[in-house]
């Protein structure tokens, strides 16, 4: 009877310890069961994914334009000039440009003092082409009224080409500056001033001439 009395407290103590362990482990087990596995997707979408086509914005790097203005041929006065230009904008600052233009040059002033004048005819055609590199030095904008602004750029430009005048073809260097006013993303107004340097042998002596040109035109970008 005494042995059973001593065994009862021991069994009670062991049972209490086991019950305490179970109660302590139960919250952790419930929490583990309530959390989803890392690879398990909680919400399954019911809408199929659609393919999105990204918009393709035009780069408008190429430029095509026409221009007209005045060309002052040294020793022969000024005359109306007209031409076309084709350009490519390499970056926002640098661009290349090819130009072809022509004008009519008169020797009327010489005919007043020289019988027969200098040219065979009273007027001779002068034409030129060149390839130039430009750089936008002052990009900015101009305000037209209070609520409208247009982008502008002041640029410097220079290059090399050829001039044909009075049956002579001469290598020509040109340099100058201009201003571009963007009317829209695809159109602009340009004002351009350049000096064309080439040599001539018309008055009996070969000399280097400087021929100033001032033009305005419209350009389109694509």
C-alpha positions in Angstrom: 0.0 0.0 0.0 2.9 2.3 0.7 4.5 1.6 -2.7 1.3 2.5 -4.5 1.0 5.7 -2.5 4.5 6.8 -3.6 3.9 5.8 -7.3 0.8 7.9 -7.6 2.5 11.3 -7.1 5.1 10.3 -9.6 2.5 9.4 -12.2 0.7 12.6 -11.6 3.8 14.6 -12.0 4.7 12.9 -15.3 1.2 13.3 -16.7 1.3 17.0 -15.8 4.6 17.5 -17.5 3.4 15.7 -20.7 0.2 17.8 -20.8 2.2 21.0 -20.4 4.4 20.0 -23.4 1.4 19.3 -25.6 -0.2 22.6 -24.7 3.0 24.5 -25.4 3.5 22.8 -28.8 -0.1 23.2 -30.0 0.0 27.0 -30.9 3.1 26.5 -33.0 1.6 23.6 -34.8 -1.6 25.5 -35.6 0.4 28.5 -36.8 2.5 26.3 -39.0 -0.6 24.7 -40.5 -2.2 28.1 -41.1 0.7 29.6 -43.1 0.9 28.7 -46.8 4.0 27.1 -48.2 6.5 29.4 -49.9 5.8 27.9 -53.3 2.0 27.9 -52.9 0.1 30.7 -54.7 -2.5 32.3 -52.4 -4.6 34.0 -55.1 -5.1 32.3 -58.4 -5.9 34.9 -61.1 -9.0 34.1 -63.2 -8.2 36.6 -66.0 -5.8 35.5 -68.7 -2.8 37.8 -69.4 -3.0 39.7 -72.6 0.0 40.7 -74.8 0.7 44.4 -74.6 2.1 46.0 -77.8 4.5 48.9 -77.0 3.8 52.1 -78.9 6.3 52.9 -81.6 7.1 56.6 -81.6 8.7 58.1 -84.8 12.2 59.3 -84.3 12.0 62.2 -86.9 15.7 62.1 -87.3 15.7 63.0 -91.1 15.1 66.5 -92.3 13.9 67.6 -95.8 13.4 71.3 -96.6 13.3 74.1 -99.1 14.7 77.6 -98.8 15.1 80.9 -100.6 16.8 84.2 -99.9 19.6 86.4 -101.2 23.1 85.4 -102.4 25.8 88.2 -102.6 28.4 87.2 -105.2 31.5 89.2 -104.6 32.1 91.8 -107.4 28.7 91.0 -108.9 26.0 92.1 -106.4 23.1 90.2 -104.9 20.5 88.0 -106.4 17.7 85.6 -105.4 18.8 82.1 -104.5 16.7 79.0 -103.9 17.6 75.4 -103.0 16.8 72.2 -101.1 18.4 70.7 -98.0 18.5 67.1 -96.7 19.7 66.4 -93.2 20.1 63.8 -90.6 20.2 64.5 -86.8 22.7 62.2 -85.2 22.0 63.3 -81.7 20.0 66.1 -80.0 23.1 68.4 -80.6 24.9 67.2 -83.8 23.5 66.9 -87.3 24.8 66.6 -90.8 23.2 68.4 -93.8 23.5 68.4 -97.6 22.4 71.4 -99.6 22.0 72.1 -103.3 21.1 75.6 -104.6 21.4 77.9 -107.5 21.1 81.6 -108.5 21.5 83.9 -111.4 24.5 86.4 -111.4 24.4 89.5 -113.6 27.3 91.6 -114.9 25.1 94.6 -115.6 27.4 96.9 -113.5 30.4 95.9 -115.7 28.5 96.5 -118.9 28.1 100.1 -118.0 31.9 100.6 -118.2 33.1 97.6 -120.3 31.7 97.0 -123.8 30.2 93.6 -123.9 30.5 93.1 -120.2 32.3 90.2 -118.5 30.0 87.3 -119.3 29.0 86.0 -122.7 25.4 86.6 -121.7 24.2 89.2 -119.3 23.4 86.6 -116.7 25.2 83.4 -115.7 24.0 80.6 -113.5 25.8 79.9 -110.3 25.0 76.6 -108.6 26.6 74.9 -105.6 26.3 71.8 -103.4 27.9 71.1 -100.0 28.0 68.7 -97.1 28.1 70.3 -93.7 28.1 69.4 -90.0 26.1 71.5 -87.5 25.9 71.8 -83.7 23.1 73.2 -81.7 24.7 75.6 -79.3 21.7 77.3 -77.8 18.6 75.1 -77.5 15.7 76.9 -75.9 12.1 78.1 -76.6 10.2 81.2 -77.6 6.8 82.1 -76.2 4.0 83.0 -78.6 1.5 84.7 -76.2 1.1 83.6 -72.6 0.2 80.0 -73.0 2.1 78.8 -76.1 5.8 78.1 -76.3 7.8 76.7 -79.3 11.2 75.0 -79.1 14.1 76.8 -80.8 17.8 76.1 -81.4 20.6 78.4 -82.5 23.3 76.4 -84.3 26.7 76.8 -86.0 27.4 75.0 -89.2 30.3 74.5 -91.6 31.4 72.2 -94.4 32.9 71.7 -97.8 31.4 71.4 -101.3 31.7 72.7 -104.9 30.6 75.8 -106.8 30.0 76.0 -110.5 30.1 79.5 -112.0 31.0 80.9 -115.5 32.2 77.4 -116.6 34.5 77.1 -113.6 34.0 74.6 -110.9 35.7 75.5 -107.6 36.1 73.8 -104.3 34.1 75.7 -101.7 34.1 76.0 -97.9 31.1 77.3 -96.1 30.5 78.3 -92.5 27.8 80.3 -90.7 25.0 80.1 -88.1 21.3 79.8 -88.1 18.1 79.5 -86.0 15.4 76.8 -86.1 11.9 77.3 -84.8 9.9 74.2 -84.3 6.3 74.7 -85.4 5.4 71.1 -84.5 7.3 67.8 -84.0 7.5 67.4 -87.8 7.9 70.9 -89.1 10.2 73.9 -88.5 11.1 77.3 -89.9 14.8 78.0 -90.4 16.8 81.2 -90.9 20.4 80.6 -92.1 23.3 82.9 -92.8 26.5 81.5 -94.4 29.7 82.6 -96.1 30.8 80.7 -99.1 34.6 80.9 -99.8 36.0 79.9 -103.2 38.4 81.3 -105.8 37.6 82.7 -109.2 39.5 83.8 -112.3 37.1 86.1 -114.2 38.6 89.5 -114.1 42.0 88.4 -115.4 43.3 87.5 -111.9 42.5 84.5 -109.7 41.4 85.6 -106.3 39.6 84.2 -103.3 36.1 85.5 -102.9 33.7 85.6 -100.0 30.0 85.2 -100.9 27.4 85.9 -98.2 24.1 84.2 -98.2 21.0 84.8 -96.1 18.0 82.4 -96.5 14.8 81.4 -94.8 12.9 78.1 -95.4 10.6 75.4 -94.2 11.8 72.0 -93.1 9.9 68.7 -92.5 11.1 65.9 -90.2 10.4 62.2 -90.7 
